[in-house]
Amino acid sequence: METAKLFQEAQDSDIPIMYLSIPENGSMCVQTDRRCYIGMDYGVLEDEASKRVHLAHELGHCKTGAFYNRWAARDVRQKHEHRADKWAIEEMIPVCALDEAIADGHTEMWDLADYFHVTEDFMRKAVCWYAYGNLATELYF
């Protein structure tokens, strides 16, 4: 999914994107009783790929309802973070598109990341998700 389509998805889903100072992680998402909001700090996010990945991840929280509070246990946080990542992966790098890219000769992780305009870390997650059914990049890379 291209960057413009990510913004369109947010607009179509009535999810405002606000530009904030969030130096700790570059983006965040909150949900109120009726609405989801995304905050982005473009001053922290170093390149277009990082901005796309962060926006897609935050949309993943909104689209899947994967929210937690600061008191949530680590395993609960990880579950919701993974759910948001999986949504982002499936939207930005559909498995058929990944298969086609590999068949076309894009076999290095950096090359695939460039091809899909995402970060290498996100690309590793996508490969893990499609190849192994999990996001445990530390086990495979």
C-alpha positions as CSV (number, residue, x, y, z in Angstrom):
1,M,0.0,0.0,0.0
2,E,1.4,3.3,-1.0
3,T,1.8,6.2,1.4
4,A,-1.1,8.1,-0.1
5,K,-3.3,5.1,0.3
6,L,-2.3,4.8,4.0
7,F,-3.4,8.4,4.5
8,Q,-6.6,7.7,2.5
9,E,-7.3,4.7,4.7
10,A,-7.0,6.8,7.8
11,Q,-9.3,9.5,6.3
12,D,-11.9,6.9,5.1
13,S,-11.8,5.3,8.6
14,D,-12.2,8.7,10.3
15,I,-8.8,8.4,12.0
16,P,-7.2,11.8,12.5
17,I,-3.4,12.0,12.1
18,M,-1.8,14.6,14.3
19,Y,1.7,15.9,14.1
20,L,3.2,15.8,17.6
21,S,6.5,15.8,19.5
22,I,6.9,12.1,20.4
23,P,10.7,11.7,20.6
24,E,10.5,8.4,22.5
25,N,9.2,6.3,19.6
26,G,8.1,8.6,16.7
27,S,4.5,7.6,16.7
28,M,1.6,6.5,18.9
29,C,-2.0,5.7,18.7
30,V,-4.8,6.2,21.3
31,Q,-8.4,5.2,21.3
32,T,-11.2,7.1,23.0
33,D,-14.8,5.8,23.5
34,R,-15.7,6.7,19.9
35,R,-12.5,7.3,18.0
36,C,-8.9,6.4,17.3
37,Y,-6.2,9.0,16.9
38,I,-2.7,8.7,15.5
39,G,0.2,10.9,16.5
40,M,3.3,11.1,14.3
41,D,6.6,12.9,15.0
42,Y,8.2,13.4,11.6
43,G,11.2,15.1,13.3
44,V,12.2,11.8,14.8
45,L,11.4,9.5,11.9
46,E,14.5,9.6,9.7
47,D,13.2,8.6,6.3
48,E,10.1,8.0,4.2
49,A,10.3,4.2,4.8
50,S,10.2,4.8,8.6
51,K,7.3,7.2,8.3
52,R,5.4,4.6,6.2
53,V,6.1,1.8,8.6
54,H,5.1,3.8,11.6
55,L,1.9,5.0,10.0
56,A,0.9,1.5,8.8
57,H,1.7,0.1,12.3
58,E,-0.5,2.7,14.0
59,L,-3.3,2.2,11.5
60,G,-2.9,-1.5,12.4
61,H,-3.7,-0.7,16.0
62,C,-6.8,1.2,15.0
63,K,-8.1,-1.3,12.4
64,T,-7.7,-4.3,14.6
65,G,-8.5,-2.7,18.0
66,A,-5.1,-3.8,19.3
67,F,-4.9,-1.4,22.2
68,Y,-3.4,-1.7,25.7
69,N,-2.7,0.7,28.6
70,R,0.5,1.4,30.4
71,W,-0.3,-1.1,33.1
72,A,-0.7,-4.0,30.7
73,A,1.5,-7.0,31.2
74,R,4.4,-7.4,28.8
75,D,2.8,-10.4,27.0
76,V,-0.4,-8.4,26.5
77,R,1.5,-5.5,25.0
78,Q,3.5,-7.8,22.7
79,K,0.3,-9.5,21.5
80,H,-1.3,-6.2,20.5
81,E,2.0,-4.9,18.9
82,H,2.2,-8.1,16.8
83,R,-1.4,-7.7,15.8
84,A,-0.8,-4.2,14.6
85,D,2.4,-5.3,12.7
86,K,0.6,-8.2,11.0
87,W,-2.1,-5.9,9.7
88,A,0.6,-3.5,8.4
89,I,2.5,-6.3,6.8
90,E,-0.6,-7.7,5.0
91,E,-1.6,-4.3,3.8
92,M,1.8,-3.1,2.6
93,I,3.4,-6.3,1.5
94,P,0.8,-8.8,0.4
95,V,2.2,-12.3,0.1
96,C,1.6,-12.5,-3.7
97,A,3.5,-9.3,-4.1
98,L,6.4,-10.6,-2.0
99,D,6.4,-13.8,-4.1
100,E,6.5,-11.8,-7.3
101,A,9.4,-9.6,-6.1
102,I,11.4,-12.6,-5.1
103,A,10.7,-14.3,-8.5
104,D,11.9,-11.1,-10.1
105,G,15.3,-11.4,-8.4
106,H,14.8,-9.2,-5.3
107,T,16.3,-11.7,-2.8
108,E,18.4,-9.6,-0.4
109,M,16.6,-8.1,2.6
110,W,17.8,-4.6,1.8
111,D,16.7,-4.9,-1.8
112,L,13.2,-6.2,-0.8
113,A,12.9,-3.3,1.7
114,D,13.8,-0.8,-1.0
115,Y,11.4,-2.5,-3.4
116,F,8.5,-2.2,-1.0
117,H,9.6,1.2,0.5
118,V,9.8,-0.1,4.0
119,T,12.6,-0.5,6.6
120,E,14.8,-3.6,6.7
121,D,13.5,-4.4,10.1
122,F,9.9,-4.4,8.9
123,M,10.9,-6.4,5.9
124,R,12.4,-9.1,8.1
125,K,9.1,-9.2,10.1
126,A,7.2,-9.6,6.8
127,V,9.4,-12.5,5.7
128,C,9.1,-14.2,9.1
129,W,5.3,-13.8,9.1
130,Y,4.9,-15.3,5.7
131,A,7.6,-18.0,6.0
132,Y,7.3,-19.0,9.6
133,G,3.9,-17.7,10.8
134,N,5.4,-15.5,13.5
135,L,7.3,-12.2,13.9
136,A,10.3,-13.6,15.8
137,T,13.0,-12.1,13.6
138,E,15.6,-12.9,16.3
139,L,15.2,-16.6,15.6
140,Y,15.8,-16.4,11.9
141,F,18.1,-13.4,11.2
